[in-house]
Structure formats: C-alpha cells, structure tokens
C-alpha cells in the first residue's frame, strides 16, 4: 500500500512536502512459507480423491467414514503449520468428537426413555397450518410417479447434502479461521444440544412411519435415495440404508436436515454482498424442507421448529459475543482511565 | 482466508511500553490510539493482538485488565527460523525480523507502533504520522 502522499503533507504544513518511495513489500523481505504450496497441492489432491471416491464408492455417511475423511483433510490442510496450531487442532478435535459422540448416544437412547411418541400431533399441526391438508400427501399425490423425474433427483440430492454441507463448512472454517470455526461450532453444538433434548422429551414419528406403521396418514412412498441412484450414485445408498438402520426413527422433531440446511448459509450470510445472492442462498433451506416433506421424511413443523432453534442459537451467541467484547473493552477502558 | 475476520491489529512492544509508561513521550498518543482501537474492537471491526514475546513478563492483572481484548500470537520456532533470512539479508535486528515474519504469517493488517523502522516497509502503522524521510528523498517541487 502506498505510504504518504505529498499532497497530504503539503496541506498539513502549508509547504510542499517531499514525496517518498513506497514501502518495501513484506513479501520481498520475509521468506515464503514453503509448506504453503504443499498444503495447497494436498488439498487439491484430496478434493479430487474425494470426488473420485464419491463416484466409485459413494458418499461416506457413517460417522467413522466421515471422521476419516475429515482427519485426512485436516492433515493435508495443517501440514507444516506451527506446533501450537497442531496443539489447538488436537484440542478442537477432541471437543468435536465429544460433541458427536454425545449427540449419537443421546439420539440413540432418546426413544428408550419412556416419553410418549408423538404420532398425530405434528400431523395435526401441519393440517392446521395448511388449512386441513397434509402437505406430504399433497406433494406426493401431485408429483410422485413410478418413474424418476427431475424433481426427484433434485429432492434426493438436496436431502443428501445434509451429510456433506455442514461437514464441509466446518472443515473449511477450521482451516480458514479458528475464530470463525469456534463461532460456528458454538451455534452448531447448541443446535445439536437442543435437538437432542427435544428427541428425548418429544419423540416424534415421521410422516412415512405415521402412514406405513400407524396408518394414520394416506399412503406415502419412502425412498429418499431413488433420485441419486437414478443419476448413478449407487454406492452411498447402501451406506445410507445401513446408517438409517442405526438411527433413531422417531427423531423427526426437530428436523436436523432443515436446521443444517439453514445454519450454514445463515452463518456465511454476512459475508455475501449482493442482496440477490443472500436471497438465493436462503432458498436452499426452503428447498431442503420442501424436499423433506415431499420425500415423507419430515413434517413441515419439524423444519420450522428446526429453523427456530437455529435462529435462537444465533440470537443467543451473537448476544454473548457482543457482551464478551463489551466486557473486555470496558475492563481495558477502566484500566486505561487509571493511566491518565 | 482474507475477509472472514475483522482486520487484525498488532500492538508491538513500543506501543505497549508507551501505553503503560507515563514517562514515555508517546504515552498520550498511545492512550488516544488505544481508546480508538477499543471502540473498534467492541464493534467487531478489529481484532487486537500482541506477540507472546511482547506479553511475556507482563503482570497477570495488567494482562487481564488493560490488555483483556488482546489475543496472543504465539511466536513459533519456525517463525524464528524464517527470521534468520530476514535479518541476515536486510540487517534488521533479530527481534524486529521475527516480528516481520509474525506480521506476514499471521496476516496482521495493521501495526500499532512507534517504531520508525516500520516506515521502510509496506505496512499500515497506527497512529498515523509523517514517516521518516527516505535515504534519498525527491526534492520538493519548486
């Protein structure tokens, strides 16, 4: 950046000020970090490898596969960084793993703690919101066909971004800015905590279960993978079916699919400049909720509550962070006043 | 990743010394500048930092009060190793050379300092002041 201009100096002193050379750029003096091109190369290689794996083997969905892929990515992205950065990464990783472990244990145990399963209540709320209609049923009656249509592919792909988008966002933030990673994880962990509490106290049967098992809803088809199978991603459907078997089927409320689809764009929204881009990005959670309802996986109210939890999480942590900055600044100001 | 965080402003040892010490000639400037930086910090428009070298030896009470908003930038061994190339070729002293490496590697946007040596480099320095004349300044227009 150019330094002083003569015009400024002339105005200030009333005399013609000398002009100066521009400062020496720091990159001319400080040796380049030789590990940086190595990291970039490894990250690109990882990306290509991930895409190849996606195509040949399928999307990694179970926790172990996801953990391995995240660990590999972090290894590529952090190689050559200082020891204290690795130490911080180790602490972060332990906390991250602890968060997911607590989530999995709670989610898995939620349906065994004796709270009554909500079978009709969410259906009734959706009927109230939609003037007596069942959105899941209406969408499938209008759009479900025995042959796969383009919207089935869109819905299926959107559904499965749930297993990729938050993890990718977390990994990118981990590398790009530890401060922003911490901010995101606070909000994300809060979402998981509240969701798990709700899985425990309000176990909720999803629409497909209310239809197929309880027969309290018109028949619904359930095949969220058929769209992506249609375009050739056979591998992860097998993994997904296994993952489904290990999940908690009555953890519909709130919808973490809908929540995750909002929390990532909402977090990055302040950095998006054009308003149209912000609006476009916010269409993603709407598309996700529409897909979930069409696929019979969630009630509309599951998604709305999920979004409300995201909003609450942001509100809470934005307040806490503002308060923290204010407290530290005021502490410094009091000490500064003592110096005067 | 540039742009995700507010700009990081490094307070070097000359600034910290001027702030703490009433007898320093730049004390009043340092106080005024730091007050402005605190406002920016509170509005989340700036991150304030200092190196672990600058903060070492500081009493915990001062660290927790006057410098509560500051994040500590660890001076890694690889930064000190890289600084050997800086002071070897440019004649800068080792501590200043290490500081230049930290500024580069930790993506510091501005430096709060009263060290005139920064004037030689393309670094934004606060408080803003007329830089020292270069070795061969261009003569003023007649």
Interface residues (C-beta under 8 A of the other chain):
Chain A: X1 X3 X4 X6 X9 X12 X15 X16 X17 X18 X19 X20 X21 X22 X23 X24 X25 X26 X27 X29 X30 X31 X33 X82 X83 X84 X85 X173 X175 X176 X177 X179 X180 X271 X321 X322 X325 X326 X328 X329 X331 X332 X333 X334 X335 X336 X339 X340
Chain B: X1 X3 X4 X5 X19 X20 X22 X27 X31 X34 X35 X38 X39 X41 X42 X44 X47 X62 X64 X65 X66 X67 X68 X69 X74 X76 X77 X78 X79 X82 X85 X86 X89 X90 X100 X101 X103 X104 X105 X119 X120 X121 X122 X123 X124 X130 X131 X133 X134 X137 X138 X139 X140 X141
